[in-house]
């Protein structure tokens, strides 16, 4: 009976992660053309994402600890319904900007505040979901479980940009669709996802430092990895529009399609390599680095639609390996009682990368459109060169 309950919970969680992946990626294809329609600069547009990601970074570890105390399900619900509220708030400010009711600095500040409110609430979802997956998987299958979670998230990442095709109706339509999807997902979790009772406690949740020697090597790799990915995702909309001479709606559609292919390649990595080869987490990270270097080099040197799309697909293959390696490695390094804490710390590495990446990428893009990708390629070359030294600091998994 217990085995059936865990199987049911796993399927319900994976279904929920699909919707979460949609919510995280639907904005990327539409924000660049939206910002330009409102008269914002590239740096202002990427700063909005950077401020949002900084908020998620600061909130994720706290939400991870709260999931240890309040329960995974309750914290996931806060994130999902908070996503709906935050999206409605952000969309309302965007509408005011497109209508000319808000302009200039007032619009820019309002967008940042709305997006930060949205981020503070939605940040609850992923740490709780990752900790939940750790709760219902044993150490021997942890990497495969995180790979399955990543695969579900990537299915959502495919569907999210597909929702961006609603931009042909209105640039705001994809975001309103996702507000509804997040609300329905919250109802789904409320009704069908059970709470793992043995991991709900009123005791103070353990705090975990980023410099904890058990997880520090993964933190270094994770932050740099997500910084490079964010740098690409937050500037590639500009790259498509400028290199190919597209309109705002065409940019959302074509960049959205490239993001779908990238997410599909990530899904292939997780379904066929992570699930079948059972490689140790750090080995997956080593395998991913050359793919990511190749992807960023293509983006820096070539400007055709085919080359940019292939670059994103190769990046998807690399991230499909790196994501589960990072998540599983950090989870396996700590005890069962620390899963909420480590999920919060590990979950905040992506937001930290998405804080640094957009700010650096937006500034570099204004200097030269090829610079963000050349910079990312150099960072990954240095990281790959240091992987041996970093790997020696990886501690054996905690049983």
N, C-alpha and C positions, 0 to 999 in steps of 0.2 A: 504493500500500500504506500509506504514511504517512497519507494522507487517510482511508482506511478505519479505521486504528487510532485516529485522533483522533475520528472520528465515533462509533466504538464506545465510546471513553473518555467522551465527552460524554454519551452515553445512560446509561452505567453510573453516572456521577456524578450526573446528574439523578435517576435512580431512588433513589440513596442519599440525596439531599437531601430527597426526599419523606419518608423515614423520620426524618430529622433534624428536619424541621418538625413531625412528629407528637410527637416526644419533647419539644420545647420548649413545646408548647401543651397537652398533656394535663393538666398539673398545675393550670392556671389555673382551670378550672371546679370542681375538687374541693377545692382547698386552703382556701378561705374556709369552706365548711361543715365540712370536716374539723377546722379549727382551733377553730371554735366548739363542735364536739362534744367536744373535749378541754378546753374551758374557757379557751382563749386569747383575748386581746383582739384587736381589729382591728389595733392598732399592733404587737402581738407577731407576728401572722400576717404582716403586710407586712414586718416586720423580718427574718423568716426568708428571704424572697425577696430583700430588700435585701442581706443578708450573702452570699447565694449569688451575686448579680449582681456584688457588689464583688470576689468571688473570681475570677469569670470575667473581669472587667475587668483585674485584675492579671495574670492568666495568659495572656490571649489574645495579647498582643504577643509574649510569650516563645514560645508555641507557634507563632506565625507564623514567627519566626526559625528555630525548630527545624525547621520544614518545609522551609526552604531547605537545611538541612544534612543532615537525616535522610531527606528525601523526603516528598512530600505523602501518599502512601499510608500510610506507617508512622505518621505523626502522626494521620491520620484513624482508623486502627485503634485507637490509644491512646484516642482520644476515644470511639469507639463501644463498645469493650469496657469502658472506664472508666464509661461511662453505665450499662451493665448492672450493674456492681458497685455503683456509687453509688446507683442506684435501689433495689437490694436492701437496702442499708444503711439508707437513709432510710425505706423502707417498714417495716423491722423496728422502727425507733424509733417510727414512727407507730402501729404495732400495739401496742407497749408502752404508748403513751399512751391509745389507745382502750380497752385492757384494764384501765387503772388501775394498771399496774405502775410507770409513771413519771407524776409529776404536778408541777404548779407550775413552779418555777424550774429544777429538774433536767430536766424534760421540755423546757422551752424551750431550755436550753443544749444538750441532746443533739440536738435537732432542728437547731439552727444548725450544730453541728459536723458532723453527718451530711450536711447539705445543702452545706456548704462543701467537704467531701471530694468529694462528687458533682460539684460545680461545677468544682473544680480539674482533674478528669480530663476531663469532657465538653467543657471549654473548648478542647480541642485540635482538635475536629472542624471548626468553621466557618472559622477562619482558613486551615486547610489546604485545605478544599474551595473557598473563594473564590480562593485563590492558584492552585489547580489549574485552575479555570475561566479565570483570566487567562492561565495558561500555554498553554492550547489555543485561545485566541481572539486574533485580530489586533486592533490598536488601532481599526481602522475599525468592527469589529463588537463592541467591548467592551461598549457599553451594552446591546445586544441580548442578548449572552451573559449579562450580569449580570441582565437582565430574565428570561431563561429560568431562571436559577438561582433567582431570587426566585419565579418562578411555580411551580417544583417545590417550593420550600419552603412556598409557600402551599397547594399541594395537600395537603401534609402537615399544614398548619395547619387545614385543613378536616377531615381524617381524625382528627387528634388529639382535638379536642373530641367527635367522634363516638365515639371510644373511651371518653369519659367517661360514655356511657350505661350502661357496665358498672357504674356506681355504684349502679344499681338492685339489683344483686346484692350488692355490698359497696363502701363508699367507697374501699377500697384496691385493688379489682380493676382499675381502669383503669391504675394505676401498675405493677402486676405484668405486665399485658399488654404495656406499653411496654418493660419490662425484657427480655422475650422478643423483641420486635420489634427492639430495638437490638442484641441478640446475633445474631439472624439477619442483620441488616443488616451487622454486622461480618464475618460469614462471607461474605456477598455481595461486599463490597469486597475481602476477602482473595483470593477466587477470581477475580473478574471485572474489577476495576479495574486497568489497567496503570499503572506509574509513568512519568511523563515524565522520561526519564533526563537530558536536558540541563539540568534544573533541580535536580539533586541534586549537592551539592558539600560538600567537607570544609572549605572556606574559612570563616572567621568570617562569619556573616550580618550584613548591614549593620543598624545601629540607626537608627531613625527617631523623631524627636520629634513630639509632637502639635502643636508650634508651628512645624513645618516650613512655610514660607510657601506651598509648592506645594499642601499639603493642608489647611492651617489653616481656610480658609473652610468646607470640607466637614465638618471636625471640629466646628465651632461649631454648624452646622445639625444634624448627626447627633446630638450629645449632647442638644440641646434637643428634637429630634423624638422620640427614644426615651424621654426623660424623660416627655413628655406621654402617649405611648402606654402606658408602664409604669404611670403614675398611674391611667389608666383600667382597664387589664386587672387590676390588683391590688386595685381597690376595687369594680369593677362586680359582682362576686359578692355582696358585701354589699348593694349597691344593689338587685339583683334580689330577694334574700331579704327585705330589709326593706320595700321599696316594694310588693312583691306578696304578702307574707306566706307565703313558701314554706318547705317543709321542707328539710333538708339535701340529700336525694336529688333533690327537685324543683329546687332551685337548681342543682345540678350539671347536670341535664338541660336546663333552659331557658337557662341562661347558656351552656352548651356549644353549644346550637343557635344562639344569637346569635353566638358566636365562629365557628361554621362559616360563617354567612352573611357575616360580616365578612371572613373569609379568602377566600370565594368572590368577593366584590367586589374584593378585592385582586388575585386571579388574573385577573379580567376586565380590570382596569387594565393589568396587565402583558402580557396576551395581545393586547389590541386597541389600546392606546395606545402602550405602550413599544415593542412589536415592530413596529408598522406606521408610526408617525409619525417615528421616528428623531430625536427631539428631543435637543438637547444636555443633558447631565446637570443643569446648574444650571437650565435651563428647566423640566425636570420638577419640580424642587424648588419653583420659583415657582408652578407650576400646582397643586401639592399643598396649599399653605398654606391657601387659602380653604376647601377641602373639610374640612380638619382643624379649622379654626375653627368651621365650621358644625356639625360633629359634636359637639364639646365643648359648644357652646352648647345644642344639643338635650338633651344629657345633664344639663346643669345646670338647665334650666328645666322639664323634663317628667319625669314619673315612671311613665307607663304602660308596659306591656310593649312595645307597638308603637313608642312613641317611643324607648325605650332601644335597641331592636333596630335601628331605622332609623339612630339615631346611630352605632351600631357599624358598620353597613354603609357609611355615608358615610366613617367613619374608615378602613375597609378600602380604599375607593377611593383615598383620599388617600395612605395608606401604600404602596399598590401602585405609585404614581408616585414617591414620595419614596425608597423603598428602593433601586431600581436606579439612580436619579439619584445618590444618595449613594455607593453602592459603585463605580459606574463612574467617577464623577468623581474619586474618590481614586485609583483604579487607573490611570486615564489620565494622571494628573499626574506619575507617577514612571516610572523605567526598568524594563525587564524584570527586571533583577537585583534590584530592590527589591520585587517583587510579594509575596513572603512577608512582608516587613517591613510593607508598607502594609496587607496583609490583616489582620495582627495588630493594628495600630493602629486601622484602621477597624472591625474586628470588636469591638474593646473599647469602642467608643462605645455600642453597644446595652447591654452590661452596665453601663456607667457610668450610663446613663439609667435602667436597671432597678434601680440602687442608690439613686439619688436619688428617683425617682418613687414607689416603694412607701413609703418613709419619710415623704415629704411627704404623699402621698395618705392613708396610714393615720392620721396625726395630724390632717389636715384633716377626714377623714370623721368622726372622733370629735367634732369641733366642730359640723359640719353636713354632712349627706350630699351637698349640692350643691356644697360648696366645692372639692373636688378638680377638678371639671370646669370650674368657673368660673375657677379658677386656671390650668388648662391652656389655656383659651381666651384668657386675657389674655396668657400667654407667647407663644402663637402669633401673636396680633395684633402684638405687639412685634417678633417675629422677621420677620413678613411686611413690616412697615414698614422693617426694616433690610436686607431682601434686596438692594436696589439697592446699598447701600454694601458689603455682604459680597461681592456678585457682582463688584465691581470688583477684588477681590483674587484672583480665580480666575486662575491661570496657564494659558497654552496647554498642551494635552496634549503629553506627551513622546513622541516617536516611537521 
